[in-house]
Amino acid sequence: MNEVFVYILLFVALFFEVFVLLVFLEKRGEIFSPKKKSVTKRLLPAVTVMVPVFNEEKTVAKTLNSLLALDYPKSKLEILVINDGSTDNTQTVLDAFESHPCITLLTKENGGKHTALNYGLQFAKGDIVGCLDADSDVAPDALLHIVHSFIDDKEAMAVVPAIKVGSAHNTLQLTQQIEYTLSIFMRKIMSLIGSIFVTPGPFSFFRREVFSIVGPYRHAHNTEDLEICLRMQEHNMKIINAHEAVVYTVSPNTLKKLYKQRVRWIYGFLRNMKDYYRSFFFNPKHGNLGLFILPISTFSIYSAIYFAALLVVNSVLKIINKVGEYMVTGWHFDIGMPTFDFSWFYVSSSVPVIVSFAMIALVFCMLCAGLALSKEKFRISRGLIFYTFVYGFISTYWLLSASIKALLAKKPSWR
């Protein structure tokens, strides 16, 4: 029974990887040679960018400077900075931008990111409204790509960008660069099949009327960017990806920080799935998102935990068996240099092993596709090596922790 379950898990994972790569190959012409409408800057719509801030004295200046450097008419750009009750020197940093005509500084008592965004919505004047996290910065042409996506597709109600790691100083951050590159690929595929379920905080934008239809942001288990996207999908609103709109974010530089971030993300995902599964899971009304993407995304979390547990149990059993053999036969030590003689005879030809290698090869294909979308070249780095051989094992730790917290409804810490 256990072997059958393993085969099912492997088949589903392999099917998913083949599916997304086939979508990419089928739509590659549309991705790399899209038909774009030419619009003069004079006809561009007014845009509001909201920047919720809480204790971001070290990063918010860089964030605001990147917004001021955007290649977009300043007469049509409104930047609302909402200080959500910061207790450090954030306000002092913000005061230096007070005189800029594009920037409006707002202050409120601390209530969480969703309250800061809702407060900003009361002042927003733009036809297109979005947000930018205070630890992120944007490429100069990012907003133009976002806005042109709205212009090119009149049915699009939200546009999400491509997110990259801003700078990587250690192996853990280099590993996250690989992860974010894969996310760029996946977000584009989800866009092509109408299945985006997160409008990430760094530089996602909405048509103004979205908030009139679905309502304001909600707390949503500290993942308001996921929940509002699900509400939009409930209303069958079209959400697309502009992969040329690049946003750079600060990635955690320690395992402890990364653990807290990922536990919060996964916990929020699972709790939101609990809230929305009746609306989406296996509901043909929501197409690929309901029939395939959300169920398999939830399923993948538990299957990863299962495989990790299976690996640990099998390893422990093998160690126990070896110890038993040595207790019976005694300990033997061979003196001399070891010799290595490789033979294909000893390479396992079992189905799980072959499928696992095939899955790894397909992940590399997905990575190459993500690099093509990012206009970057493939290179071997210690981040890639760590991602391939180690990252999957340590990620099981926060998958398990988030799953337990979600089951017990125990909220994880933000930082």
Sequence and secondary structure as in RCSB ss.txt:
>XXXX:A:sequence
MNEVFVYILLFVALFFEVFVLLVFLEKRGEIFSPKKKSVTKRLLPAVTVMVPVFNEEKTVAKTLNSLLALDYPKS
KLEILVINDGSTDNTQTVLDAFESHPCITLLTKENGGKHTALNYGLQFAKGDIVGCLDADSDVAPDALLHIVHSF
IDDKEAMAVVPAIKVGSAHNTLQLTQQIEYTLSIFMRKIMSLIGSIFVTPGPFSFFRREVFSIVGPYRHAHNTED
LEICLRMQEHNMKIINAHEAVVYTVSPNTLKKLYKQRVRWIYGFLRNMKDYYRSFFFNPKHGNLGLFILPISTFS
IYSAIYFAALLVVNSVLKIINKVGEYMVTGWHFDIGMPTFDFSWFYVSSSVPVIVSFAMIALVFCMLCAGLALSK
EKFRISRGLIFYTFVYGFISTYWLLSASIKALLAKKPSWR
>XXXX:A:secstr
 HHHHHHHHHHHHHHHHHHHHHHHHHHHHHHHS       GGG   EEEEEEESS TTTHHHHHHHHHT SS GG
GEEEEEEEES  SSHHHHHHTTTT TTEEEEEE    HHHHHHHHHTT   SEEEE  TTEEE TTHHHHHHHHH
HH TTEEEEEEEEEES   SHHHHHHHHHHHHHHHHHHHHHHTT      TTT EEETHHHHHH S   GGG HH
HHHHHHHHHTT EEEEEEEEEEEE    SHHHHHHHHHHHHHHHHHHHHHHHHHHTT GGGHHIIIIIHHHHHHH
HHHHHHHHHHHHHHHHHHHHHHHHHHHHH      S       GGGS   HHHHHHHHHHHHHHHHHHHHHHHHT
      HHHHHIIIIIHHHHHHHHHHHHHHHHHT      
